[in-house]
Amino acid sequence: MSFNMLKGKKGIIFGALDENSIAWQTALVAKEQGAEFVLSNAPIALRMGKIQELGEQCDAKVIPADATSVEDLEKLFSEATEILGGKLDFVLHSIGMSPNVRKKKPYGELDYKLYMKTLDISALSFHKVMHVAEKQDVMNEWGSIVGLSYIAAQRVFPFYTDMADAKSLLESIARSYGYRFGKAKNVRVNTISQSPTVTKAGGGIKGFDVFFDYAEKMSPMGNAPADECAKYIVSLFSDFTRFVTMQNLYHDGGFSTTGISEDVVEMILDAKAREDEEKKDEE
Ligand SMILES: NC(=O)c1ccc[n+]([C@@H]2O[C@H](COP(=O)([O-])OP(=O)(O)OC[C@H]3O[C@@H](n4cnc5c(N)ncnc54)[C@H](O)[C@@H]3O)[C@@H](O)[C@H]2O)c1
């Protein structure tokens, strides 16, 4: 349903690959709420993904940019403001990738070159996006910038390896740049810490199904789906959240503040009962 929450607002949405992507869902909701925007993704994703389809659906231009390249970002921001005919009110950074996670390297055996890539793609690119936006002075007063994080920034999830470090850095960058942009232009910067979500980025993690199911059982509301995350992001782009800044905001159905749930207890009791049965059979 449209409340025209983003009527008259312009922005850039990074990271839509296919319809499962959080950025894809956000583009659909932003469009429905009256926003105009440019879509961007890495050149390889433009070749492999379906972003042009989304562009047609949202009447949005698609501009390739490797978010680790300041040069690409400079071109993107100047083209986007030209196409949109003015400065920006929102930017979504929905970018993450770890070659170490893809190669299933354990945390103690990370390839350091790849580690640097993970940090560059998944965290430093957030700094670069804001650095270019600031230098080109493309943000409107009371604009909003959002990045996506995961609770592995605060708690250990062994299979998330160097992505956990990248997410900690991402959240720190949101605070530091949020201070700077808040002072300069009343622009807010936040990260949303989202539930495990079935997407290309999520699917690359070893044991993803297990921690998806575990989070589902731990959260009183279950895992938050991508389309609901999109609505939360749009609320942060709207004028209803102007003084929310420098925060890491959980969108996780209650996972982050639940110690243990009845569902998890039941799961453990079931497993224990099966173990006891097996032992009995062996005796
Ligand atoms: N899926 C989950 O379980 C989950 C949970 C919490 C947070 N997140 C975060 O949400 C964000 C979006 O991921 P998603 O789950 O929608 O998956 P996704 O795979 O659909 O999106 C990740 C995007 O990053 C883009 N990307 C990778 N390298 C890039 C580069 N160099 N330049 C520009 N773009 C690049 C990819 O092309 C892709 O579109 C990521 O930051 C991810 O870490 C995901």
The ligand as an SDF file (V2000), in Angstrom:
LIG
                    3D

 44 48  0  0  0  0  0  0  0  0999 V2000
   21.4100  -12.6510    3.4310 N   0  0  0  0  0  0  0  0  0  0  0  0
   21.6070  -12.5910    4.7390 C   0  0  0  0  0  0  0  0  0  0  0  0
   21.4530  -13.5560    5.4700 O   0  0  0  0  0  0  0  0  0  0  0  0
   22.0250  -11.2670    5.3430 C   0  0  0  0  0  0  0  0  0  0  0  0
   21.8440  -11.0580    6.7240 C   0  0  0  0  0  0  0  0  0  0  0  0
   22.2620   -9.8440    7.2680 C   0  0  0  0  0  0  0  0  0  0  0  0
   22.8490   -8.8850    6.4580 C   0  0  0  0  0  0  0  0  0  0  0  0
   23.0110   -9.1250    5.1180 N   0  0  0  0  0  0  0  0  0  0  0  0
   23.6540   -8.1020    4.2930 C   0  0  0  0  0  0  0  0  0  0  0  0
   22.7180   -7.5620    3.3900 O   0  0  0  0  0  0  0  0  0  0  0  0
   23.4440   -6.9940    2.2930 C   0  0  0  0  0  0  0  0  0  0  0  0
   22.8120   -7.4140    0.9910 C   0  0  0  0  0  0  0  0  0  0  0  0
   22.9820   -8.7870    0.7730 O   0  0  0  0  0  0  0  0  0  0  0  0
   21.8170   -9.7590    0.2690 P   0  0  0  0  0  0  0  0  0  0  0  0
   21.5790  -10.7410    1.3560 O   0  0  0  0  0  0  0  0  0  0  0  0
   20.6910   -8.9810   -0.2830 O   0  0  0  0  0  0  0  0  0  0  0  0
   22.5590  -10.5940   -0.8760 O   0  0  0  0  0  0  0  0  0  0  0  0
   22.8660  -10.2720   -2.4240 P   0  0  0  0  0  0  0  0  0  0  0  0
   23.8880  -11.2720   -2.8050 O   0  0  0  0  0  0  0  0  0  0  0  0
   21.5980  -10.2560   -3.1770 O   0  0  0  0  0  0  0  0  0  0  0  0
   23.4910   -8.8090   -2.3900 O   0  0  0  0  0  0  0  0  0  0  0  0
   24.8670   -8.5310   -2.2440 C   0  0  0  0  0  0  0  0  0  0  0  0
   25.2130   -7.5520   -3.3490 C   0  0  0  0  0  0  0  0  0  0  0  0
   26.5550   -7.0540   -3.2320 O   0  0  0  0  0  0  0  0  0  0  0  0
   26.9770   -6.7860   -4.5550 C   0  0  0  0  0  0  0  0  0  0  0  0
   28.4140   -6.5790   -4.6480 N   0  0  0  0  0  0  0  0  0  0  0  0
   29.4080   -7.4910   -4.3850 C   0  0  0  0  0  0  0  0  0  0  0  0
   30.6060   -6.9470   -4.6510 N   0  0  0  0  0  0  0  0  0  0  0  0
   30.3750   -5.6670   -5.0700 C   0  0  0  0  0  0  0  0  0  0  0  0
   31.2180   -4.5990   -5.5040 C   0  0  0  0  0  0  0  0  0  0  0  0
   32.5480   -4.7280   -5.5290 N   0  0  0  0  0  0  0  0  0  0  0  0
   30.6460   -3.4270   -5.8940 N   0  0  0  0  0  0  0  0  0  0  0  0
   29.2950   -3.2770   -5.8730 C   0  0  0  0  0  0  0  0  0  0  0  0
   28.4500   -4.2580   -5.4620 N   0  0  0  0  0  0  0  0  0  0  0  0
   28.9880   -5.4310   -5.0840 C   0  0  0  0  0  0  0  0  0  0  0  0
   26.5090   -8.0420   -5.2950 C   0  0  0  0  0  0  0  0  0  0  0  0
   26.5680   -7.9110   -6.7020 O   0  0  0  0  0  0  0  0  0  0  0  0
   25.1130   -8.1940   -4.7540 C   0  0  0  0  0  0  0  0  0  0  0  0
   24.1730   -7.4930   -5.5280 O   0  0  0  0  0  0  0  0  0  0  0  0
   24.9080   -7.4060    2.4650 C   0  0  0  0  0  0  0  0  0  0  0  0
   25.6200   -6.3730    3.1120 O   0  0  0  0  0  0  0  0  0  0  0  0
   24.7760   -8.6050    3.3950 C   0  0  0  0  0  0  0  0  0  0  0  0
   25.9540   -8.8660    4.1100 O   0  0  0  0  0  0  0  0  0  0  0  0
   22.5920  -10.2930    4.5460 C   0  0  0  0  0  0  0  0  0  0  0  0
  1  2  1  0
  2  3  2  0
  2  4  1  0
  4  5  1  0
  4 44  2  0
  5  6  2  0
  6  7  1  0
  7  8  2  0
  8  9  1  0
  8 44  1  0
  9 10  1  0
  9 42  1  0
 10 11  1  0
 11 12  1  0
 11 40  1  0
 12 13  1  0
 13 14  1  0
 14 15  2  0
 14 16  1  0
 14 17  1  0
 17 18  1  0
 18 19  2  0
 18 20  1  0
 18 21  1  0
 21 22  1  0
 22 23  1  0
 23 24  1  0
 23 38  1  0
 24 25  1  0
 25 26  1  0
 25 36  1  0
 26 27  1  0
 26 35  1  0
 27 28  2  0
 28 29  1  0
 29 30  1  0
 29 35  2  0
 30 31  1  0
 30 32  2  0
 32 33  1  0
 33 34  2  0
 34 35  1  0
 36 37  1  0
 36 38  1  0
 38 39  1  0
 40 41  1  0
 40 42  1  0
 42 43  1  0
M  CHG  2   8   1  16  -1
M  END
$$$$
